Amino acid sequence: MESVEDIVIVGAGIAGLTTSLGLYRFKTKKLGIRSMVLESSESLRVTGFAFTVWTNAWKALDAVGIGNSLRQQHQQLRSIVATPTISGKPSSERSLKVQGKYGEHEMRCVRRKLLLETLAKELPSGTIRYSSQVVSIEESGHFKLLHLADGTILKTKVLIGCDGVNSIVAKWLGFKNPAFVGRSAIRGYSDFKGSHGFEPNFLQFFGKGLRSGFIPCDDQTIYWFFTWTSSSQDKELEDHSAELKQFVLGKLHDLPAQVKAVIEKTPLDSIISSRLQYRQPQEVLWGNISRGSVCVAGDALHPMTPDIGQGGCAALEDGIVLARCINEALKTKQGVGEEDEEEFNKRVEMGLKRYAKERRWRCFELISIAYLVGSIQQSDGKILNFLRDKILASFLVGLLLKKADFDCGNLTST
């Protein structure tokens, strides 16, 4: 069985759905660019529970028209409170109510499920095709043939890979598998079924090679994470939630009782573990982000460590920039397919090259800084610990704000 689609996006995650919605928003301009989003799972994937949405990501959400809806469901955070757990130094607090180049900073912890559902419901019915795993890709003239696990073959003019760290589209473009950084993360999500009593602050704790954070999403729910330098023995914990929970509690026994209670109240089905991976920065700088009518976005392009909280934010930026570049390349036409295939392919290739150029340095920078910040924050060396606790803590928070002070622009160029 074979069917033909104009634009296929592989992966119904943050980048995939944002790109699809960004393209569809141009229906008001009679351009009518629609896409098909292939998702390997039976429903939307919500792995990770929540993530921090910084100023740059809110600009992207506003550009696609769903920012205000999500703001109403999540608390705005007031400050970042960083506490070294071994030096005895008091916590340092950095206000988030500061002015940046692109306006006052805004940070909220957004539930991933709500974000994906909000993006999905704005798309036309039938846009997302579930249980559709791409197993191989081949070329056929100006088209790409996508072979699915169920035997279906999709023929598409434009292929966009938003299929995560193990992206089959990224491999087709020549990217290597992401590298393991030697650290792992455990994430959890606790619903107190009532007020949790925490102030709207991002609490960070670090020391002894460990790093943890606790972030309210709203009055009732808190998202938390714990990262550490893992060993081969720790890998056995990944599929055992009860053991993961006890492992974290054992490592964080010095934390305040109110904070430890968040972990204690977390249901076992709301705890996950993963090994941290990243794309070698030089690969992004020199690799093929796009080739012909194929490109990648989101974690398929820039898997990074979570140390500056920009993985999901960068995926939102990707979606806006990619949708804008495709729309601008095709804006002189009233729809896809009204010109000969060769001319259409040239236009798309030009748009994807523009997207790659615009995102290349930004992604290189975010990956590199996230890796560096993670290395400093989780260092167990005495000298670096001293410098971090005495000097670098405030600097690192300032660096997070600086990387969030970015505007990817709207869906149309100005």
Kinemage of the C-alpha trace (Angstrom):
@kinemage 1
@onewidth
@group {chain A} dominant
@subgroup {mainchain}
@vectorlist {calphas} color= white
{ca met a 1} P 0.000 0.000 0.000
{ca glu a 2} L 1.401 3.412 -1.000
{ca ser a 3} L 0.062 6.928 -0.397
{ca val a 4} L 1.433 10.373 -1.270
{ca glu a 5} L 1.825 13.311 1.128
{ca asp a 6} L 3.221 16.807 0.515
{ca ile a 7} L 4.971 17.193 3.876
{ca val a 8} L 5.635 14.421 6.407
{ca ile a 9} L 6.924 15.133 9.900
{ca val a 10} L 8.286 12.121 11.769
{ca gly a 11} L 7.568 12.428 15.498
{ca ala a 12} L 4.648 14.005 17.381
{ca gly a 13} L 6.787 15.567 20.074
{ca ile a 14} L 7.377 19.235 20.824
{ca ala a 15} L 9.298 20.064 17.642
{ca gly a 16} L 7.069 17.996 15.342
{ca leu a 17} L 3.751 19.390 16.557
{ca thr a 18} L 5.049 22.972 16.715
{ca thr a 19} L 6.306 22.746 13.128
{ca ser a 20} L 3.035 21.259 11.921
{ca leu a 21} L 0.964 23.918 13.687
{ca gly a 22} L 3.283 26.680 12.448
{ca leu a 23} L 2.710 25.522 8.872
{ca tyr a 24} L -1.043 25.194 9.379
{ca arg a 25} L -1.422 28.673 10.887
{ca phe a 26} L -0.858 30.041 7.399
{ca lys a 27} L -4.321 28.869 6.399
{ca thr a 28} L -5.463 32.441 7.091
{ca lys a 29} L -3.184 33.584 4.275
{ca lys a 30} L -4.707 31.006 1.913
{ca leu a 31} L -1.385 29.226 1.617
{ca gly a 32} L -2.913 26.124 3.161
{ca ile a 33} L 0.234 24.191 4.005
{ca arg a 34} L -0.809 21.029 5.774
{ca ser a 35} L 1.353 18.167 6.913
{ca met a 36} L 1.093 14.619 8.152
{ca val a 37} L 2.724 13.855 11.510
{ca leu a 38} L 3.795 10.255 12.052
{ca glu a 39} L 3.952 9.028 15.649
{ca ser a 40} L 5.291 5.568 16.466
{ca ser a 41} L 3.343 5.328 19.746
{ca glu a 42} L -0.380 4.643 20.082
{ca ser a 43} L -0.930 8.103 21.629
{ca leu a 44} L 0.968 11.284 22.468
{ca arg a 45} L 4.183 10.531 24.356
{ca val a 46} L 4.553 12.412 27.641
{ca thr a 47} L 7.896 11.008 28.836
{ca gly a 48} L 9.582 13.479 31.168
{ca phe a 49} L 6.363 14.770 32.792
{ca ala a 50} L 7.312 18.479 32.694
{ca phe a 51} L 10.058 20.876 31.660
{ca thr a 52} L 11.113 24.450 32.294
{ca val a 53} L 9.834 26.924 29.724
{ca trp a 54} L 12.044 29.997 29.596
{ca thr a 55} L 11.534 33.416 28.024
{ca asn a 56} L 12.670 32.317 24.564
{ca ala a 57} L 10.204 29.422 24.523
{ca trp a 58} L 7.268 31.630 25.573
{ca lys a 59} L 7.976 33.818 22.561
{ca ala a 60} L 7.764 30.722 20.374
{ca leu a 61} L 4.501 29.613 22.027
{ca asp a 62} L 3.059 33.095 21.503
{ca ala a 63} L 4.121 32.979 17.858
{ca val a 64} L 2.102 29.807 17.331
{ca gly a 65} L -0.842 31.176 19.324
{ca ile a 66} L -1.017 28.974 22.448
{ca gly a 67} L 1.080 30.896 24.990
{ca asn a 68} L -1.759 32.493 26.955
{ca ser a 69} L -3.659 29.212 27.296
{ca leu a 70} L -0.643 27.546 28.907
{ca arg a 71} L 0.154 30.545 31.122
{ca gln a 72} L -3.251 30.237 32.774
{ca gln a 73} L -2.433 26.680 33.876
{ca his a 74} L 1.113 27.173 35.214
{ca gln a 75} L 2.681 29.412 37.863
{ca gln a 76} L 5.233 32.027 36.911
{ca leu a 77} L 8.414 31.438 38.902
{ca arg a 78} L 9.853 34.337 40.872
{ca ser a 79} L 13.444 33.278 41.481
{ca ile a 80} L 16.115 30.588 41.290
{ca val a 81} L 17.454 29.471 44.679
{ca ala a 82} L 20.762 27.577 44.457
{ca thr a 83} L 22.038 25.714 47.526
{ca pro a 84} L 25.436 23.986 47.820
{ca thr a 85} L 24.971 20.927 50.028
{ca ile a 86} L 28.546 20.420 51.228
{ca ser a 87} L 30.137 23.830 51.798
{ca gly a 88} L 27.700 25.119 54.394
{ca lys a 89} L 27.357 28.318 52.393
{ca pro a 90} L 23.824 29.842 52.515
{ca ser a 91} L 21.606 29.581 49.474
{ca ser a 92} L 21.981 32.222 46.787
{ca glu a 93} L 18.786 33.615 45.292
{ca arg a 94} L 18.513 35.223 41.877
{ca ser a 95} L 15.298 36.991 40.918
{ca leu a 96} L 13.726 36.143 37.584
{ca lys a 97} L 11.932 39.486 37.517
{ca val a 98} L 14.685 41.074 35.467
{ca gln a 99} L 14.681 42.859 32.153
{ca gly a 100} L 16.462 41.318 29.210
{ca lys a 101} L 17.090 42.402 25.656
{ca tyr a 102} L 13.697 41.009 24.593
{ca gly a 103} L 11.634 42.053 27.604
{ca glu a 104} L 11.170 40.827 31.161
{ca his a 105} L 12.201 37.243 31.780
{ca glu a 106} L 9.462 34.642 32.161
{ca met a 107} L 9.906 31.114 33.452
{ca arg a 108} L 7.291 28.469 34.226
{ca cys a 109} L 7.404 24.713 34.629
{ca val a 110} L 4.982 23.321 32.042
{ca arg a 111} L 3.424 19.884 32.087
{ca arg a 112} L 4.493 18.144 28.905
{ca lys a 113} L 1.123 16.400 28.507
{ca leu a 114} L -0.748 19.717 28.530
{ca leu a 115} L 1.644 21.271 26.031
{ca leu a 116} L 1.394 18.397 23.558
{ca glu a 117} L -2.386 18.165 23.920
{ca thr a 118} L -2.718 21.926 23.362
{ca leu a 119} L -0.607 21.766 20.211
{ca ala a 120} L -2.425 18.689 18.914
{ca lys a 121} L -5.961 20.017 19.381
{ca glu a 122} L -5.138 23.078 17.269
{ca leu a 123} L -4.263 20.872 14.276
{ca pro a 124} L -6.800 19.656 11.717
{ca ser a 125} L -8.367 16.283 12.462
{ca gly a 126} L -6.291 13.450 11.042
{ca thr a 127} L -3.007 15.352 11.017
{ca ile a 128} L -1.376 12.936 13.495
{ca arg a 129} L -1.127 9.308 12.434
{ca tyr a 130} L -0.395 7.083 15.432
{ca ser a 131} L 1.233 3.623 15.499
{ca ser a 132} L 3.308 4.670 12.483
{ca gln a 133} L 6.953 3.789 12.962
{ca val a 134} L 9.353 4.604 10.132
{ca val a 135} L 11.818 1.738 9.647
{ca ser a 136} L 13.645 2.893 6.516
{ca ile a 137} L 13.930 5.763 4.037
{ca glu a 138} L 14.805 5.685 0.367
{ca glu a 139} L 14.892 8.178 -2.469
{ca ser a 140} L 12.708 8.094 -5.549
{ca gly a 141} L 13.392 11.087 -7.775
{ca his a 142} L 12.158 14.238 -6.020
{ca phe a 143} L 10.316 12.104 -3.466
{ca lys a 144} L 11.272 10.207 -0.328
{ca leu a 145} L 9.756 6.798 0.320
{ca leu a 146} L 9.047 6.068 3.973
{ca his a 147} L 8.643 2.397 4.837
{ca leu a 148} L 6.550 1.916 7.963
{ca ala a 149} L 6.593 -1.038 10.350
{ca asp a 150} L 3.053 -2.042 9.293
{ca gly a 151} L 4.111 -2.389 5.639
{ca thr a 152} L 2.720 0.968 4.509
{ca ile a 153} L 4.846 3.068 2.139
{ca leu a 154} L 4.439 6.852 2.265
{ca lys a 155} L 5.702 8.996 -0.586
{ca thr a 156} L 6.515 12.577 0.408
{ca lys a 157} L 7.935 15.730 -1.160
{ca val a 158} L 9.262 17.090 2.136
{ca leu a 159} L 10.566 15.025 5.062
{ca ile a 160} L 11.145 16.575 8.498
{ca gly a 161} L 12.701 14.445 11.227
{ca cys a 162} L 11.528 15.311 14.741
{ca asp a 163} L 11.937 11.755 15.952
{ca gly a 164} L 14.132 12.202 19.007
{ca val a 165} L 17.665 11.273 20.015
{ca asn a 166} L 17.603 8.008 18.055
{ca ser a 167} L 16.262 9.698 14.929
{ca ile a 168} L 16.195 7.586 11.785
{ca val a 169} L 16.042 10.803 9.722
{ca ala a 170} L 19.175 12.175 11.422
{ca lys a 171} L 20.992 8.940 10.602
{ca trp a 172} L 19.870 9.235 6.977
{ca leu a 173} L 21.392 12.740 6.912
{ca gly a 174} L 24.673 11.347 8.215
{ca phe a 175} L 24.573 12.250 11.912
{ca lys a 176} L 26.181 9.841 14.374
{ca asn a 177} L 24.411 8.424 17.398
{ca pro a 178} L 24.401 10.845 20.367
{ca ala a 179} L 27.195 10.340 22.893
{ca phe a 180} L 26.648 9.294 26.512
{ca val a 181} L 28.047 11.962 28.870
{ca gly a 182} L 28.628 9.652 31.825
{ca arg a 183} L 25.691 11.011 33.830
{ca ser a 184} L 22.112 9.873 34.312
{ca ala a 185} L 18.902 11.563 35.399
{ca ile a 186} L 15.891 10.481 37.420
{ca arg a 187} L 12.753 12.577 36.989
{ca gly a 188} L 9.530 12.614 38.921
{ca tyr a 189} L 6.197 14.366 39.177
{ca ser a 190} L 4.236 14.706 42.413
{ca asp a 191} L 0.588 15.779 42.679
{ca phe a 192} L -0.290 16.765 46.252
{ca lys a 193} L -4.077 16.816 45.551
{ca gly a 194} L -4.063 20.121 47.398
{ca ser a 195} L -1.649 22.957 48.139
{ca his a 196} L 1.967 21.782 48.302
{ca gly a 197} L 3.049 24.849 50.302
{ca phe a 198} L 6.055 25.755 48.169
{ca glu a 199} L 6.801 29.273 46.983
{ca pro a 200} L 6.951 29.733 43.185
{ca asn a 201} L 10.729 29.326 43.082
{ca phe a 202} L 13.097 26.985 41.248
{ca leu a 203} L 15.058 25.200 44.002
{ca gln a 204} L 18.457 23.778 43.029
{ca phe a 205} L 20.800 21.696 45.205
{ca phe a 206} L 24.294 20.588 44.202
{ca gly a 207} L 27.372 18.998 45.690
{ca lys a 208} L 29.248 15.664 45.978
{ca gly a 209} L 28.818 15.136 42.233
{ca leu a 210} L 25.024 15.359 42.553
{ca arg a 211} L 22.489 17.880 41.320
{ca ser a 212} L 18.754 18.090 41.990
{ca gly a 213} L 15.939 20.528 41.363
{ca phe a 214} L 12.341 21.051 42.504
{ca ile a 215} L 9.980 23.239 40.468
{ca pro a 216} L 6.269 23.938 41.103
{ca cys a 217} L 4.052 23.675 38.031
{ca asp a 218} L 1.034 25.085 39.863
{ca asp a 219} L -0.376 25.142 43.415
{ca gln a 220} L -0.706 21.350 43.587
{ca thr a 221} L 2.033 19.764 41.483
{ca ile a 222} L 5.832 19.761 41.613
{ca tyr a 223} L 8.284 18.434 39.059
{ca trp a 224} L 11.676 17.265 40.302
{ca phe a 225} L 14.899 15.883 38.869
{ca phe a 226} L 18.081 14.293 40.144
{ca thr a 227} L 21.289 13.840 38.116
{ca trp a 228} L 24.470 12.022 39.050
{ca thr a 229} L 27.588 10.450 37.578
{ca ser a 230} L 26.389 6.925 36.933
{ca ser a 231} L 28.149 3.572 36.813
{ca ser a 232} L 27.396 0.340 35.007
{ca gln a 233} L 25.744 -0.967 38.190
{ca asp a 234} L 23.332 1.982 38.281
{ca lys a 235} L 21.942 0.970 34.882
{ca glu a 236} L 20.147 -1.904 36.596
{ca leu a 237} L 17.982 0.643 38.456
{ca glu a 238} L 16.378 2.080 35.306
{ca asp a 239} L 13.411 -0.279 35.151
{ca his a 240} L 12.706 -0.450 38.900
{ca ser a 241} L 10.839 2.636 40.105
{ca ala a 242} L 10.781 1.647 43.774
{ca glu a 243} L 14.558 1.229 43.799
{ca leu a 244} L 15.010 4.513 41.904
{ca lys a 245} L 12.972 6.312 44.547
{ca gln a 246} L 15.003 4.877 47.422
{ca phe a 247} L 18.237 5.590 45.559
{ca val a 248} L 17.357 9.291 45.274
{ca leu a 249} L 16.199 9.552 48.894
{ca gly a 250} L 19.416 7.931 50.041
{ca lys a 251} L 21.556 10.348 48.044
{ca leu a 252} L 19.581 13.441 49.122
{ca his a 253} L 19.277 12.717 52.844
{ca asp a 254} L 20.746 16.156 53.714
{ca leu a 255} L 17.950 18.080 51.995
{ca pro a 256} L 15.175 19.837 53.987
{ca ala a 257} L 12.326 17.573 55.094
{ca gln a 258} L 9.763 19.522 53.028
{ca val a 259} L 11.822 18.920 49.885
{ca lys a 260} L 12.386 15.214 50.566
{ca ala a 261} L 8.633 14.861 51.114
{ca val a 262} L 8.110 15.709 47.445
{ca ile a 263} L 10.073 12.607 46.437
{ca glu a 264} L 8.403 10.473 49.098
{ca lys a 265} L 4.932 11.441 47.828
{ca thr a 266} L 5.790 10.731 44.180
{ca pro a 267} L 3.893 7.671 42.834
{ca leu a 268} L 6.110 4.946 41.369
{ca asp a 269} L 4.504 5.334 37.938
{ca ser a 270} L 5.589 8.999 37.957
{ca ile a 271} L 9.323 8.237 38.198
{ca ile a 272} L 11.596 7.562 35.224
{ca ser a 273} L 15.321 7.256 34.659
{ca ser a 274} L 17.431 7.925 31.566
{ca arg a 275} L 21.070 8.181 30.563
{ca leu a 276} L 22.046 11.697 29.481
{ca gln a 277} L 23.207 12.048 25.891
{ca tyr a 278} L 24.272 14.881 23.658
{ca arg a 279} L 25.184 15.595 20.062
{ca gln a 280} L 28.856 16.408 19.642
{ca pro a 281} L 28.755 20.213 19.070
{ca gln a 282} L 31.083 20.063 16.065
{ca glu a 283} L 28.626 17.691 14.357
{ca val a 284} L 25.931 20.368 14.471
{ca leu a 285} L 28.408 22.959 13.230
{ca trp a 286} L 29.561 20.937 10.221
{ca gly a 287} L 26.861 18.302 9.674
{ca asn a 288} L 23.899 18.232 7.303
{ca ile a 289} L 21.017 19.789 9.200
{ca ser a 290} L 19.246 19.717 5.847
{ca arg a 291} L 19.842 18.034 2.518
{ca gly a 292} L 17.545 18.614 -0.402
{ca ser a 293} L 13.997 18.397 0.901
{ca val a 294} L 14.949 16.672 4.171
{ca cys a 295} L 15.862 18.230 7.539
{ca val a 296} L 15.829 17.543 11.277
{ca ala a 297} L 14.638 19.511 14.320
{ca gly a 298} L 14.273 19.099 18.078
{ca asp a 299} L 16.193 16.283 19.770
{ca ala a 300} L 16.849 14.742 16.367
{ca leu a 301} L 19.063 17.767 15.703
{ca his a 302} L 20.386 18.922 19.066
{ca pro a 303} L 20.144 16.372 21.897
{ca met a 304} L 21.727 18.116 24.885
{ca thr a 305} L 22.109 17.661 28.611
{ca pro a 306} L 19.325 19.273 30.691
{ca asp a 307} L 21.668 21.518 32.672
{ca ile a 308} L 20.422 24.838 31.241
{ca gly a 309} L 16.854 23.692 30.656
{ca gln a 310} L 16.888 24.519 26.958
{ca gly a 311} L 16.226 21.194 25.184
{ca gly a 312} L 12.454 21.586 24.913
{ca cys a 313} L 12.732 25.358 24.533
{ca ala a 314} L 15.082 24.981 21.578
{ca ala a 315} L 12.656 22.474 20.019
{ca leu a 316} L 9.920 25.119 20.159
{ca glu a 317} L 12.273 27.617 18.504
{ca asp a 318} L 13.059 25.057 15.789
{ca gly a 319} L 9.378 24.604 14.994
{ca ile a 320} L 8.752 28.322 14.519
{ca val a 321} L 11.888 28.944 12.441
{ca leu a 322} L 11.320 25.872 10.280
{ca ala a 323} L 7.658 26.689 9.610
{ca arg a 324} L 8.603 30.276 8.751
{ca cys a 325} L 11.372 29.241 6.354
{ca ile a 326} L 9.141 26.770 4.502
{ca asn a 327} L 6.273 29.246 4.349
{ca glu a 328} L 8.528 32.029 3.076
{ca ala a 329} L 9.959 29.737 0.405
{ca leu a 330} L 6.457 28.892 -0.843
{ca lys a 331} L 4.602 32.131 -0.105
{ca thr a 332} L 4.197 33.199 -3.730
{ca lys a 333} L 1.993 30.170 -4.354
{ca gln a 334} L -1.546 29.481 -3.167
{ca gly a 335} L -0.777 25.911 -2.165
{ca val a 336} L 1.623 23.030 -2.317
{ca gly a 337} L 1.732 21.162 -5.594
{ca glu a 338} L 0.644 23.933 -8.012
{ca glu a 339} L 3.985 24.006 -9.780
{ca asp a 340} L 6.183 21.366 -11.337
{ca glu a 341} L 8.031 19.076 -8.978
{ca glu a 342} L 11.499 20.402 -9.837
{ca glu a 343} L 10.577 24.019 -9.083
{ca phe a 344} L 8.829 23.035 -5.852
{ca asn a 345} L 11.857 21.025 -4.765
{ca lys a 346} L 14.176 23.984 -5.397
{ca arg a 347} L 11.975 26.268 -3.304
{ca val a 348} L 11.831 23.811 -0.414
{ca glu a 349} L 15.573 23.200 -0.527
{ca met a 350} L 16.175 26.939 -0.362
{ca gly a 351} L 13.857 27.241 2.668
{ca leu a 352} L 15.469 24.356 4.511
{ca lys a 353} L 18.950 25.734 3.874
{ca arg a 354} L 17.832 29.024 5.390
{ca tyr a 355} L 16.476 27.155 8.415
{ca ala a 356} L 19.748 25.240 8.844
{ca lys a 357} L 21.797 28.415 8.633
{ca glu a 358} L 19.618 30.170 11.187
{ca arg a 359} L 19.678 27.310 13.703
{ca arg a 360} L 23.218 25.969 13.338
{ca trp a 361} L 25.105 28.347 15.626
{ca arg a 362} L 22.280 28.643 18.166
{ca cys a 363} L 22.165 24.853 18.592
{ca phe a 364} L 25.962 24.563 18.741
{ca glu a 365} L 26.048 27.176 21.482
{ca leu a 366} L 23.269 25.622 23.591
{ca ile a 367} L 24.716 22.105 23.428
{ca ser a 368} L 28.199 23.325 24.365
{ca ile a 369} L 27.081 25.518 27.261
{ca ala a 370} L 24.730 22.863 28.668
{ca tyr a 371} L 27.579 20.347 28.726
{ca leu a 372} L 29.950 22.852 30.359
{ca val a 373} L 27.434 23.934 33.017
{ca gly a 374} L 26.629 20.325 33.854
{ca ser a 375} L 30.304 19.487 34.242
{ca ile a 376} L 30.849 22.416 36.624
{ca gln a 377} L 27.707 21.903 38.694
{ca gln a 378} L 28.291 18.188 39.221
{ca ser a 379} L 32.033 18.333 39.750
{ca asp a 380} L 33.303 16.588 42.884
{ca gly a 381} L 36.741 18.228 42.755
{ca lys a 382} L 37.675 20.332 45.794
{ca ile a 383} L 39.044 23.326 43.878
{ca leu a 384} L 36.158 23.522 41.420
{ca asn a 385} L 33.654 22.980 44.229
{ca phe a 386} L 35.132 25.909 46.123
{ca leu a 387} L 35.089 28.192 43.066
{ca arg a 388} L 31.550 27.131 42.159
{ca asp a 389} L 30.154 27.668 45.645
{ca lys a 390} L 31.967 30.968 46.269
{ca ile a 391} L 32.022 32.568 42.841
{ca leu a 392} L 30.338 30.616 40.046
{ca ala a 393} L 26.852 29.924 41.482
{ca ser a 394} L 25.541 33.399 40.705
{ca phe a 395} L 27.392 33.476 37.379
{ca leu a 396} L 25.813 30.197 36.271
{ca val a 397} L 22.304 31.445 37.026
{ca gly a 398} L 23.085 34.578 35.027
{ca leu a 399} L 24.223 32.371 32.165
{ca leu a 400} L 20.872 30.553 32.167
{ca leu a 401} L 19.076 33.892 31.862
{ca lys a 402} L 21.400 35.020 29.091
{ca lys a 403} L 20.717 31.923 26.966
{ca ala a 404} L 16.967 32.389 27.528
{ca asp a 405} L 17.150 36.013 26.379
{ca phe a 406} L 16.468 35.135 22.735
{ca asp a 407} L 13.655 35.658 20.245
{ca cys a 408} L 13.250 33.200 17.357
{ca gly a 409} L 10.768 35.556 15.668
{ca asn a 410} L 7.251 35.115 14.355
{ca leu a 411} L 5.833 32.878 11.652
{ca thr a 412} L 6.369 35.597 9.069
{ca ser a 413} L 9.559 37.518 8.458
{ca thr a 414} L 9.466 41.248 9.169
